[in-house]
Structure formats: C-alpha cells, structure tokens
Amino acid sequence: DKPVLKNVSFKISADEKIALVGNNGAGKTTIVKLLCGLYQPTGGEILIDGKSINDIGVENYQDMISVLFQDTSPIALSIAENVCGCEPDDADQKKLYDCLKKAGLLSKVNTLPKKEKTYITQTLDEKGIVLSGGETQKLLLAKAMYKNGPMLILDEPTSALDPIAESTIYEEYNQMADHKTAVFISHRLASTKFCDRILFLDGGQIVEEGTHNELMKKGGKYKEIFDIQSHYYKEEASNEN
C-alpha cells in the first residue's frame, strides 16, 4: 500500500564493490531483487551499460549474475547438482572441489561416504543428509562461486555464522569479488569495511554514502550503529573467553 523505496538513485561502476547496509526493513533486499530482475520497478528504471533489463532480456541478464540470497534453500538433489546446476558426470570436478574448499565445506563433504554425490534431505534418498544453517550458506556460496558471473550479489550471506566464522568467509568474498561488480548486503557493518563504497539505507532511502572511514568521520547513523555493534561483539568475545 506504500512504496518500499523512495527516490533511490545510485550508480555502480564496473568492478566496484558496493555495500548496502541498514536496519531490517530499510529496503536492502528489495534493491537486490530489483537488481536481479526478480521485481519490476513500479517507477524509474534500472540500466546496465545504458540498456534496460527488458532490452537485454531477463534470462540473458540473469546469466551474468551470481547471487546468494539469505532465504534460499538447497534443492533435494546431490551436493554436486546443487553447486553445479547440472548432472554430476557433467560437472567440472576440479572446479567443484575448489569452490567447496573456498566456501569452507570441502572437509564436511570428504567425511561423507558418497562425498559430492550425497543427496541433501531424505526426499529422494533415505541416506541423504540435512545441512545446518551455516553449512547451507556455505553450499550456496560454493554455487555462486561455481557460476562465476561477472556480477556478484550477496544478500546477508553470513547470517547463520558466528562473527569469527563470518570474518573468515568475508576474506573469501573479497577475493571472490576481485574483477567483478559486487553488491553486498549485511546487517553487520564491520563485514563491509573492504567495500569501495557503502550505501546506508533508512526508511527506504539512501541517507549516507561513502567509504567506511568517511562515514565514521561523518559521525552519523552509520557510525552510531557501527559503535553499538562493535561494543556488542567485544562483549560477546569476552564472554566466550
């Protein structure tokens, strides 16, 4: 009954890494789904090299995107089929194992009797496995790596991980995003420090924009939330110790 986004306008340069941050309900995921061609904008337009998504063709456009959504579940097929999107025998085995390793899931896969041919859930195989939330995110990360599209979109990809595991994975994201146009969404502001530019959303609008250091010096909402989160994680770490 009302717009999710209001007067949102920004440009992303080729090979630039952008972070979209803000509280829940700020409009971050809506922007990502618009960028993926899953939603049609009710006003304005999205241009890629001056062409609209409709001119390029939604399927052709989506072929260029590697995406990891926070609310996606794996399909009830094998690990290899989930990562590669093809029959296991047609998969690039070396690339598959490399992506599983980078995503932090290879050690888990190697403990399984059928390894990458293990089915997920017991829907099609009574010996199938159920992955934890963190393992599922790693599987979907491996899938995004395997596709290797020139545009990378990661929507809250570490929400099921603890801060230490998240830090390790984000180092991998940084390498993964090299020579790609990348958009990261995270509610944990510390994880986006490596991005070239940060867009802070509030109430469906971009209210602050800049690098991490620029936004910290500005002393606005970004700094306020960053300081609160930093204090929380320091407390959490000291409690664990």
Beta strands, then each sheet from edge to edge (+ up, - down):
strand 1: 17-21
strand 2: 47-48
strand 3: 51-52
strand 4: 65-68
strand 5: 151-155
strand 6: 181-185
strand 7: 197-202
strand 8: 205-210
sheet 1: 4+ 5+ 6+ 1+ 7+ 8-
sheet 2: 2+ 3-
end
